Amino acid sequence: MISNNGGAIPVWSPNGRELFYRTEDQRIMVVAYTVKRDVFVADKPRLWSEKRLTETQFGQVNLDIAPDGKRFVVTMAAAEERRTLNQVIFLQNFSDELRRRVGSAK
């Protein structure tokens, strides 16, 4: 057992030494672990970030870890005054667009 308060959306760190999961109150927790022979040994879970993610049904995915294992892509809870605005902005090919607008510096 990793958590005595429950958890969802387990995500293995690319470094092979940590397990991340989301709590019921939409926070990310991290647990360092080792494997000794055939035994999984987990340390005490700790809070990875104070920030709360967007409220979802428990079990729905609202996070994923970056390949470097140091960052997450998440859906964040909106500020109280903006709670009714739900939008996502994807910026693709930023470098190409920047080069197109300012030209290549030489």
MODELLER restraints for C-alpha pairs under 7 A, 6 or more apart:
rsr = mdl.restraints
at = mdl.atoms
rsr.add(forms.Gaussian(group=physical.xy_distance, feature=features.Distance(at['CA:2:A'], at['CA:42:A']), mean=6.70, stdev=0.5))
rsr.add(forms.Gaussian(group=physical.xy_distance, feature=features.Distance(at['CA:3:A'], at['CA:45:A']), mean=6.95, stdev=0.5))
rsr.add(forms.Gaussian(group=physical.xy_distance, feature=features.Distance(at['CA:6:A'], at['CA:23:A']), mean=6.65, stdev=0.5))
rsr.add(forms.Gaussian(group=physical.xy_distance, feature=features.Distance(at['CA:7:A'], at['CA:21:A']), mean=6.08, stdev=0.5))
rsr.add(forms.Gaussian(group=physical.xy_distance, feature=features.Distance(at['CA:7:A'], at['CA:22:A']), mean=5.54, stdev=0.5))
rsr.add(forms.Gaussian(group=physical.xy_distance, feature=features.Distance(at['CA:7:A'], at['CA:23:A']), mean=4.76, stdev=0.5))
rsr.add(forms.Gaussian(group=physical.xy_distance, feature=features.Distance(at['CA:7:A'], at['CA:24:A']), mean=6.41, stdev=0.5))
rsr.add(forms.Gaussian(group=physical.xy_distance, feature=features.Distance(at['CA:8:A'], at['CA:21:A']), mean=5.77, stdev=0.5))
rsr.add(forms.Gaussian(group=physical.xy_distance, feature=features.Distance(at['CA:8:A'], at['CA:22:A']), mean=5.25, stdev=0.5))
rsr.add(forms.Gaussian(group=physical.xy_distance, feature=features.Distance(at['CA:8:A'], at['CA:23:A']), mean=6.45, stdev=0.5))
rsr.add(forms.Gaussian(group=physical.xy_distance, feature=features.Distance(at['CA:8:A'], at['CA:58:A']), mean=6.98, stdev=0.5))
rsr.add(forms.Gaussian(group=physical.xy_distance, feature=features.Distance(at['CA:8:A'], at['CA:59:A']), mean=5.63, stdev=0.5))
rsr.add(forms.Gaussian(group=physical.xy_distance, feature=features.Distance(at['CA:9:A'], at['CA:21:A']), mean=5.45, stdev=0.5))
rsr.add(forms.Gaussian(group=physical.xy_distance, feature=features.Distance(at['CA:9:A'], at['CA:22:A']), mean=5.96, stdev=0.5))
rsr.add(forms.Gaussian(group=physical.xy_distance, feature=features.Distance(at['CA:9:A'], at['CA:59:A']), mean=6.32, stdev=0.5))
rsr.add(forms.Gaussian(group=physical.xy_distance, feature=features.Distance(at['CA:9:A'], at['CA:61:A']), mean=6.41, stdev=0.5))
rsr.add(forms.Gaussian(group=physical.xy_distance, feature=features.Distance(at['CA:10:A'], at['CA:19:A']), mean=6.74, stdev=0.5))
rsr.add(forms.Gaussian(group=physical.xy_distance, feature=features.Distance(at['CA:10:A'], at['CA:20:A']), mean=5.67, stdev=0.5))
rsr.add(forms.Gaussian(group=physical.xy_distance, feature=features.Distance(at['CA:10:A'], at['CA:21:A']), mean=4.43, stdev=0.5))
rsr.add(forms.Gaussian(group=physical.xy_distance, feature=features.Distance(at['CA:11:A'], at['CA:19:A']), mean=5.84, stdev=0.5))
rsr.add(forms.Gaussian(group=physical.xy_distance, feature=features.Distance(at['CA:11:A'], at['CA:20:A']), mean=5.06, stdev=0.5))
rsr.add(forms.Gaussian(group=physical.xy_distance, feature=features.Distance(at['CA:11:A'], at['CA:21:A']), mean=6.10, stdev=0.5))
rsr.add(forms.Gaussian(group=physical.xy_distance, feature=features.Distance(at['CA:12:A'], at['CA:18:A']), mean=6.30, stdev=0.5))
rsr.add(forms.Gaussian(group=physical.xy_distance, feature=features.Distance(at['CA:12:A'], at['CA:19:A']), mean=4.73, stdev=0.5))
rsr.add(forms.Gaussian(group=physical.xy_distance, feature=features.Distance(at['CA:12:A'], at['CA:20:A']), mean=6.29, stdev=0.5))
rsr.add(forms.Gaussian(group=physical.xy_distance, feature=features.Distance(at['CA:13:A'], at['CA:19:A']), mean=5.87, stdev=0.5))
rsr.add(forms.Gaussian(group=physical.xy_distance, feature=features.Distance(at['CA:13:A'], at['CA:69:A']), mean=5.58, stdev=0.5))
rsr.add(forms.Gaussian(group=physical.xy_distance, feature=features.Distance(at['CA:14:A'], at['CA:67:A']), mean=6.58, stdev=0.5))
rsr.add(forms.Gaussian(group=physical.xy_distance, feature=features.Distance(at['CA:14:A'], at['CA:68:A']), mean=6.97, stdev=0.5))
rsr.add(forms.Gaussian(group=physical.xy_distance, feature=features.Distance(at['CA:14:A'], at['CA:69:A']), mean=5.60, stdev=0.5))
rsr.add(forms.Gaussian(group=physical.xy_distance, feature=features.Distance(at['CA:15:A'], at['CA:69:A']), mean=6.83, stdev=0.5))
rsr.add(forms.Gaussian(group=physical.xy_distance, feature=features.Distance(at['CA:17:A'], at['CA:32:A']), mean=5.75, stdev=0.5))
rsr.add(forms.Gaussian(group=physical.xy_distance, feature=features.Distance(at['CA:17:A'], at['CA:33:A']), mean=5.54, stdev=0.5))
rsr.add(forms.Gaussian(group=physical.xy_distance, feature=features.Distance(at['CA:17:A'], at['CA:34:A']), mean=6.50, stdev=0.5))
rsr.add(forms.Gaussian(group=physical.xy_distance, feature=features.Distance(at['CA:18:A'], at['CA:30:A']), mean=6.61, stdev=0.5))
rsr.add(forms.Gaussian(group=physical.xy_distance, feature=features.Distance(at['CA:18:A'], at['CA:31:A']), mean=5.51, stdev=0.5))
rsr.add(forms.Gaussian(group=physical.xy_distance, feature=features.Distance(at['CA:18:A'], at['CA:32:A']), mean=4.37, stdev=0.5))
rsr.add(forms.Gaussian(group=physical.xy_distance, feature=features.Distance(at['CA:18:A'], at['CA:33:A']), mean=5.81, stdev=0.5))
rsr.add(forms.Gaussian(group=physical.xy_distance, feature=features.Distance(at['CA:19:A'], at['CA:30:A']), mean=5.67, stdev=0.5))
rsr.add(forms.Gaussian(group=physical.xy_distance, feature=features.Distance(at['CA:19:A'], at['CA:31:A']), mean=5.21, stdev=0.5))
rsr.add(forms.Gaussian(group=physical.xy_distance, feature=features.Distance(at['CA:19:A'], at['CA:32:A']), mean=6.44, stdev=0.5))
rsr.add(forms.Gaussian(group=physical.xy_distance, feature=features.Distance(at['CA:20:A'], at['CA:28:A']), mean=6.75, stdev=0.5))
rsr.add(forms.Gaussian(group=physical.xy_distance, feature=features.Distance(at['CA:20:A'], at['CA:29:A']), mean=5.56, stdev=0.5))
rsr.add(forms.Gaussian(group=physical.xy_distance, feature=features.Distance(at['CA:20:A'], at['CA:30:A']), mean=4.39, stdev=0.5))
rsr.add(forms.Gaussian(group=physical.xy_distance, feature=features.Distance(at['CA:20:A'], at['CA:31:A']), mean=6.36, stdev=0.5))
rsr.add(forms.Gaussian(group=physical.xy_distance, feature=features.Distance(at['CA:21:A'], at['CA:28:A']), mean=5.75, stdev=0.5))
rsr.add(forms.Gaussian(group=physical.xy_distance, feature=features.Distance(at['CA:21:A'], at['CA:29:A']), mean=5.40, stdev=0.5))
rsr.add(forms.Gaussian(group=physical.xy_distance, feature=features.Distance(at['CA:21:A'], at['CA:30:A']), mean=6.56, stdev=0.5))
rsr.add(forms.Gaussian(group=physical.xy_distance, feature=features.Distance(at['CA:22:A'], at['CA:28:A']), mean=4.67, stdev=0.5))
rsr.add(forms.Gaussian(group=physical.xy_distance, feature=features.Distance(at['CA:22:A'], at['CA:29:A']), mean=6.12, stdev=0.5))
rsr.add(forms.Gaussian(group=physical.xy_distance, feature=features.Distance(at['CA:24:A'], at['CA:58:A']), mean=6.56, stdev=0.5))
rsr.add(forms.Gaussian(group=physical.xy_distance, feature=features.Distance(at['CA:26:A'], at['CA:52:A']), mean=5.24, stdev=0.5))
rsr.add(forms.Gaussian(group=physical.xy_distance, feature=features.Distance(at['CA:26:A'], at['CA:53:A']), mean=5.10, stdev=0.5))
rsr.add(forms.Gaussian(group=physical.xy_distance, feature=features.Distance(at['CA:26:A'], at['CA:55:A']), mean=6.51, stdev=0.5))
rsr.add(forms.Gaussian(group=physical.xy_distance, feature=features.Distance(at['CA:27:A'], at['CA:49:A']), mean=6.79, stdev=0.5))
rsr.add(forms.Gaussian(group=physical.xy_distance, feature=features.Distance(at['CA:27:A'], at['CA:50:A']), mean=6.83, stdev=0.5))
rsr.add(forms.Gaussian(group=physical.xy_distance, feature=features.Distance(at['CA:27:A'], at['CA:51:A']), mean=6.50, stdev=0.5))
rsr.add(forms.Gaussian(group=physical.xy_distance, feature=features.Distance(at['CA:27:A'], at['CA:52:A']), mean=5.08, stdev=0.5))
rsr.add(forms.Gaussian(group=physical.xy_distance, feature=features.Distance(at['CA:27:A'], at['CA:53:A']), mean=6.32, stdev=0.5))
rsr.add(forms.Gaussian(group=physical.xy_distance, feature=features.Distance(at['CA:28:A'], at['CA:47:A']), mean=6.35, stdev=0.5))
rsr.add(forms.Gaussian(group=physical.xy_distance, feature=features.Distance(at['CA:28:A'], at['CA:48:A']), mean=5.52, stdev=0.5))
rsr.add(forms.Gaussian(group=physical.xy_distance, feature=features.Distance(at['CA:28:A'], at['CA:49:A']), mean=6.02, stdev=0.5))
rsr.add(forms.Gaussian(group=physical.xy_distance, feature=features.Distance(at['CA:29:A'], at['CA:45:A']), mean=6.42, stdev=0.5))
rsr.add(forms.Gaussian(group=physical.xy_distance, feature=features.Distance(at['CA:29:A'], at['CA:46:A']), mean=5.58, stdev=0.5))
rsr.add(forms.Gaussian(group=physical.xy_distance, feature=features.Distance(at['CA:29:A'], at['CA:47:A']), mean=4.54, stdev=0.5))
rsr.add(forms.Gaussian(group=physical.xy_distance, feature=features.Distance(at['CA:29:A'], at['CA:48:A']), mean=4.99, stdev=0.5))
rsr.add(forms.Gaussian(group=physical.xy_distance, feature=features.Distance(at['CA:30:A'], at['CA:45:A']), mean=5.63, stdev=0.5))
rsr.add(forms.Gaussian(group=physical.xy_distance, feature=features.Distance(at['CA:30:A'], at['CA:46:A']), mean=5.52, stdev=0.5))
rsr.add(forms.Gaussian(group=physical.xy_distance, feature=features.Distance(at['CA:30:A'], at['CA:47:A']), mean=6.33, stdev=0.5))
rsr.add(forms.Gaussian(group=physical.xy_distance, feature=features.Distance(at['CA:30:A'], at['CA:48:A']), mean=5.73, stdev=0.5))
rsr.add(forms.Gaussian(group=physical.xy_distance, feature=features.Distance(at['CA:31:A'], at['CA:42:A']), mean=6.58, stdev=0.5))
rsr.add(forms.Gaussian(group=physical.xy_distance, feature=features.Distance(at['CA:31:A'], at['CA:43:A']), mean=5.96, stdev=0.5))
rsr.add(forms.Gaussian(group=physical.xy_distance, feature=features.Distance(at['CA:31:A'], at['CA:44:A']), mean=6.32, stdev=0.5))
rsr.add(forms.Gaussian(group=physical.xy_distance, feature=features.Distance(at['CA:31:A'], at['CA:45:A']), mean=4.55, stdev=0.5))
rsr.add(forms.Gaussian(group=physical.xy_distance, feature=features.Distance(at['CA:31:A'], at['CA:46:A']), mean=6.45, stdev=0.5))
rsr.add(forms.Gaussian(group=physical.xy_distance, feature=features.Distance(at['CA:32:A'], at['CA:42:A']), mean=6.09, stdev=0.5))
rsr.add(forms.Gaussian(group=physical.xy_distance, feature=features.Distance(at['CA:32:A'], at['CA:43:A']), mean=5.47, stdev=0.5))
rsr.add(forms.Gaussian(group=physical.xy_distance, feature=features.Distance(at['CA:33:A'], at['CA:41:A']), mean=5.56, stdev=0.5))
rsr.add(forms.Gaussian(group=physical.xy_distance, feature=features.Distance(at['CA:33:A'], at['CA:42:A']), mean=4.28, stdev=0.5))
rsr.add(forms.Gaussian(group=physical.xy_distance, feature=features.Distance(at['CA:33:A'], at['CA:43:A']), mean=5.82, stdev=0.5))
rsr.add(forms.Gaussian(group=physical.xy_distance, feature=features.Distance(at['CA:34:A'], at['CA:40:A']), mean=6.16, stdev=0.5))
rsr.add(forms.Gaussian(group=physical.xy_distance, feature=features.Distance(at['CA:34:A'], at['CA:41:A']), mean=5.28, stdev=0.5))
rsr.add(forms.Gaussian(group=physical.xy_distance, feature=features.Distance(at['CA:34:A'], at['CA:42:A']), mean=6.56, stdev=0.5))
rsr.add(forms.Gaussian(group=physical.xy_distance, feature=features.Distance(at['CA:35:A'], at['CA:41:A']), mean=5.94, stdev=0.5))
rsr.add(forms.Gaussian(group=physical.xy_distance, feature=features.Distance(at['CA:52:A'], at['CA:76:A']), mean=6.61, stdev=0.5))
rsr.add(forms.Gaussian(group=physical.xy_distance, feature=features.Distance(at['CA:52:A'], at['CA:77:A']), mean=6.25, stdev=0.5))
rsr.add(forms.Gaussian(group=physical.xy_distance, feature=features.Distance(at['CA:53:A'], at['CA:74:A']), mean=6.86, stdev=0.5))
rsr.add(forms.Gaussian(group=physical.xy_distance, feature=features.Distance(at['CA:53:A'], at['CA:75:A']), mean=5.82, stdev=0.5))
rsr.add(forms.Gaussian(group=physical.xy_distance, feature=features.Distance(at['CA:53:A'], at['CA:76:A']), mean=4.33, stdev=0.5))
rsr.add(forms.Gaussian(group=physical.xy_distance, feature=features.Distance(at['CA:53:A'], at['CA:77:A']), mean=5.09, stdev=0.5))
rsr.add(forms.Gaussian(group=physical.xy_distance, feature=features.Distance(at['CA:54:A'], at['CA:75:A']), mean=5.49, stdev=0.5))
rsr.add(forms.Gaussian(group=physical.xy_distance, feature=features.Distance(at['CA:54:A'], at['CA:76:A']), mean=4.75, stdev=0.5))
rsr.add(forms.Gaussian(group=physical.xy_distance, feature=features.Distance(at['CA:54:A'], at['CA:77:A']), mean=4.01, stdev=0.5))
rsr.add(forms.Gaussian(group=physical.xy_distance, feature=features.Distance(at['CA:55:A'], at['CA:77:A']), mean=6.78, stdev=0.5))
rsr.add(forms.Gaussian(group=physical.xy_distance, feature=features.Distance(at['CA:62:A'], at['CA:74:A']), mean=5.57, stdev=0.5))
rsr.add(forms.Gaussian(group=physical.xy_distance, feature=features.Distance(at['CA:62:A'], at['CA:75:A']), mean=5.60, stdev=0.5))
rsr.add(forms.Gaussian(group=physical.xy_distance, feature=features.Distance(at['CA:63:A'], at['CA:72:A']), mean=6.53, stdev=0.5))
rsr.add(forms.Gaussian(group=physical.xy_distance, feature=features.Distance(at['CA:63:A'], at['CA:73:A']), mean=5.65, stdev=0.5))
rsr.add(forms.Gaussian(group=physical.xy_distance, feature=features.Distance(at['CA:63:A'], at['CA:74:A']), mean=4.29, stdev=0.5))
rsr.add(forms.Gaussian(group=physical.xy_distance, feature=features.Distance(at['CA:63:A'], at['CA:75:A']), mean=6.75, stdev=0.5))
rsr.add(forms.Gaussian(group=physical.xy_distance, feature=features.Distance(at['CA:64:A'], at['CA:72:A']), mean=5.53, stdev=0.5))
rsr.add(forms.Gaussian(group=physical.xy_distance, feature=features.Distance(at['CA:64:A'], at['CA:73:A']), mean=5.43, stdev=0.5))
rsr.add(forms.Gaussian(group=physical.xy_distance, feature=features.Distance(at['CA:64:A'], at['CA:74:A']), mean=6.59, stdev=0.5))
rsr.add(forms.Gaussian(group=physical.xy_distance, feature=features.Distance(at['CA:65:A'], at['CA:71:A']), mean=6.04, stdev=0.5))
rsr.add(forms.Gaussian(group=physical.xy_distance, feature=features.Distance(at['CA:65:A'], at['CA:72:A']), mean=4.34, stdev=0.5))
rsr.add(forms.Gaussian(group=physical.xy_distance, feature=features.Distance(at['CA:65:A'], at['CA:73:A']), mean=6.32, stdev=0.5))
rsr.add(forms.Gaussian(group=physical.xy_distance, feature=features.Distance(at['CA:66:A'], at['CA:72:A']), mean=5.39, stdev=0.5))
rsr.add(forms.Gaussian(group=physical.xy_distance, feature=features.Distance(at['CA:66:A'], at['CA:73:A']), mean=6.88, stdev=0.5))
